[in-house]
């Protein structure tokens, strides 16, 4: 609360999320008795959230998005694993699944066509809206949907995938009236 001098509150916990813009930080010194002033000063560091480019990816050694998992950050979604496994922690038996989470920010306000190309199942959500739902076994198949993005706004994204047999591949692309179709770049994604 940045009202009058007496209108303030004390925050005594770490990890407080602040919105963008200016904030007032006050250090209040308390008078103790007649002998002087005593204060409590703790180190404080304010830094912008350090979200990385790309998406948080979680890979599972099952085709059900469950069980032991390996997590990492990926730049974009453009994978062709063939008949191999995506990571050394995944058994090379042709069965695995993955979940990609993060935020997507478009370069300009427009309607964008989003494309998935997957062998096997794929589901895509933008801002908790299920836009593509092809959770079946099949060879590499393309699905598409349209979504209106506003420039500068971050939209939550979740992409889920499973591989059941034979070749494994997954790709996420986009296009708009002013932008040719291309794999969505890491710079359009963030983990925070």
C-alpha positions in Angstrom: 0.0 0.0 0.0 1.7 3.2 -1.1 -0.9 5.6 0.4 0.0 8.1 3.1 3.0 7.7 5.4 1.1 5.7 8.0 -0.5 3.4 5.4 2.0 0.6 4.9 2.4 -3.1 5.6 5.3 -5.3 6.3 6.1 -8.3 4.1 8.3 -10.7 5.9 8.5 -13.6 3.4 10.7 -14.3 0.4 9.5 -15.0 -3.0 6.8 -12.4 -3.2 5.6 -12.0 -6.8 5.4 -8.4 -7.9 3.6 -7.1 -11.0 5.4 -5.0 -13.6 5.9 -1.3 -12.8 7.1 0.7 -9.9 6.9 -0.4 -6.3 7.7 1.5 -3.0 10.0 -0.2 -0.6 10.2 1.3 2.9 12.7 0.5 5.7 11.1 1.4 9.0 13.4 2.1 12.0 11.8 1.6 15.4 12.6 3.7 18.5 13.3 1.6 21.5 13.3 3.2 24.9 15.1 6.6 25.6 18.6 5.4 24.6 18.3 5.6 20.9 17.1 3.9 17.7 17.3 0.2 16.9 16.5 -1.2 13.5 16.3 -4.5 11.8 17.8 -4.5 8.3 17.9 -7.7 6.1 19.5 -8.0 2.7 16.9 -7.5 0.0 17.3 -8.2 -3.7 14.7 -7.3 -6.2 15.1 -8.8 -9.7 12.8 -9.5 -12.6 11.5 -13.0 -12.9 14.2 -15.0 -14.7 12.0 -17.0 -17.0 14.0 -18.8 -19.7 13.2 -18.9 -23.4 11.6 -22.1 -24.4 9.2 -24.6 -22.7 9.4 -26.8 -19.6 9.4 -30.3 -20.9 8.6 -33.4 -18.9 9.3 -36.8 -20.5 7.8 -40.1 -19.2 8.8 -43.7 -19.9 5.2 -44.6 -20.5 2.6 -43.5 -23.0 0.2 -42.3 -20.2 2.0 -39.1 -19.0 2.7 -40.9 -15.7 5.4 -42.6 -13.7 9.1 -41.6 -13.3 9.8 -38.4 -15.3 12.8 -36.4 -16.6 12.4 -32.6 -16.8 14.3 -30.1 -18.9 13.8 -27.0 -20.9 13.5 -27.2 -24.7 13.9 -24.3 -27.2 11.0 -25.3 -29.5 9.0 -28.3 -30.5 10.5 -29.8 -33.6 11.4 -33.4 -32.9 12.0 -36.4 -35.1 13.1 -39.2 -32.8 12.5 -41.9 -35.5 12.5 -45.3 -33.7 14.8 -44.0 -30.9 14.1 -42.6 -27.5 14.1 -38.9 -26.8 16.4 -39.2 -23.7 18.8 -41.7 -22.3 16.4 -42.2 -19.3 13.7 -43.4 -21.7 13.8 -47.1 -22.6 14.2 -47.6 -26.4 11.0 -49.7 -26.6 9.1 -47.1 -28.7 6.7 -46.1 -25.9 6.9 -42.7 -24.1 5.0 -39.5 -23.5 5.8 -35.8 -22.9 4.2 -32.7 -21.6 5.4 -29.2 -22.6 4.3 -26.2 -20.5 5.1 -22.5 -20.7 3.9 -19.3 -22.2 3.5 -18.2 -25.8 3.8 -14.5 -27.0 3.0 -13.5 -30.6 5.0 -10.8 -32.3 1.9 -9.0 -33.6 -1.9 -8.9 -32.9 -3.5 -11.2 -35.3 -5.3 -14.5 -35.8 -2.7 -17.3 -36.0 -3.0 -20.8 -37.3 -1.3 -23.3 -35.0 -0.3 -26.6 -36.5 0.7 -29.8 -34.8 2.3 -32.7 -36.7 2.5 -35.8 -34.5 3.1 -39.5 -34.6 1.1 -40.5 -32.4 -1.3 -38.6 -30.1 -1.2 -34.9 -29.4 -3.3 -32.3 -27.4 -2.8 -28.5 -27.4 -4.2 -26.0 -25.0 -3.8 -22.2 -25.1 -5.0 -20.4 -22.0 -6.7 -23.6 -20.8 -8.7 -24.0 -24.0 -8.3 -27.4 -25.6 -7.8 -26.5 -29.2 -6.4 -29.7 -30.7 -7.4 -33.1 -29.4 -6.0 -36.0 -31.4 -5.2 -38.5 -28.6 -5.1 -41.6 -30.9 -2.4 -43.9 -32.4 -1.6 -42.9 -36.0 1.3 -42.1 -38.4 2.5 -38.6 -38.6 -0.6 -36.5 -39.0 -1.2 -32.7 -39.1 -3.9 -30.9 -37.2 -4.6 -27.2 -37.1 -6.6 -24.6 -35.2 -6.9 -20.8 -35.2 -6.4 -18.6 -32.2 -6.4 -14.8 -31.8 -3.2 -13.4 -30.1 -2.6 -9.9 -28.9 1.0 -8.6 -29.3 2.9 -8.4 -26.0 0.5 -10.7 -24.1 1.6 -14.0 -22.7 -0.7 -16.9 -23.2 -0.3 -20.2 -21.2 0.5 -23.2 -23.4 0.3 -26.9 -22.7 1.2 -29.5 -25.3 0.9 -33.2 -24.6 2.2 -36.1 -26.7 2.4 -39.8 -26.6 4.3 -42.4 -28.7 3.0 -45.9 -28.9 4.7 -47.6 -31.8 7.0 -47.2 -34.9 8.3 -43.7 -35.7 8.1 -40.9 -33.2 7.8 -37.2 -34.2 6.3 -34.0 -32.9 6.3 -30.5 -34.4 4.5 -27.2 -33.4 4.3 -24.4 -36.0 2.3 -21.3 -36.7 1.4 -18.8 -39.4 -0.6 -15.6 -39.8 -1.7 -13.3 -42.6 1.6 -11.5 -42.3 3.9 -14.3 -41.3 4.8 -17.4 -43.3 4.4 -20.8 -41.7 7.4 -21.8 -39.5 8.3 -23.7 -36.4 7.5 -21.5 -33.4 10.9 -20.2 -32.2 12.2 -20.4 -28.7 12.0 -16.6 -28.4 8.2 -16.8 -28.6 8.2 -19.2 -25.6 9.0 -18.6 -22.0 8.8 -20.7 -18.8 7.5 -17.8 -16.7 
